[in-house]
Amino acid sequence: MSDRARRVVLPVAAFVAVAVVALALPAFVNDFRAQQFAYVSIYLIALLGLNVLTGYTGQISLGHGAFMAVGGYTSAILMIDYGVKDVWTIPIAALVAGAAGFLFGIPALRLSGLYLALATFAVAVATPGLIKRFEHFTGGGSGINLFGVDELTASLEPVTVLGAELNFNNW
C-alpha cells in the first residue's frame, strides 16, 4: 500500500472501528455505563473541534463551551416549544451553533494569540449571563427539563432500529 493510500485508509478504518464499537457498546454494558460513555462521546466531539482549531491553526479558544451551549439550547427549545423530535433537532442545532461561531469568527479573524484567547474567554463568561437573562427561552438558571418529554426518542416506549430494541438509555 502506498504512503498516500495509507494516509487515507487508516483514518477511515479507525473511524469505522470506533463507530462499530460505539453502536455495539450499549448491548454489553449496563444503562449507567452507557450514559457515561455517551457523555464521554459528547466531550470527545467537542475536543475534536477544539483540536482542529488549536492543532491545525495554533489558535487558542476558551469559549468552546459557549457554542456547545448554543447548540444544546437550540435543540431543547425546538423540542419543548415547537414539538420537534430530538433526532431532527441535532442537525438544526449544529447549523445554529455553527452560525453563531461563524458570526463570532468574522470579527475575530483579526485577532490571534492572547487576544483571541481573551475574546473567546469573553464569550464563555458572557454566555451564562445571557442564558439567565433570557429566562423565558432558556429556563434561566435551572435550564430546560426534558425528562418525560414525548419528543425524546425512546423516552416513553422503546424504539426498534435494525431489529434491535433500544430503550431511552441505549438510544
Buried (B, 14 or more C-beta within 10 A) or exposed (E): EEEEEEEEEEEEEEEEEEEEEEEEBBEEEEEEEBBEBBEEEEEEEBEEBBEEBBEEEEBBBBBBBBBBBBBBBBBBBBBBEEEBEBEEBBEBBEEBBBEBBEEBBEEBEEBEEEEBBEBBBBBBEEBEEBBEEEEEBBBEEEEBEBEEBEBBBBBEEBBEEEEEEBBBBBB
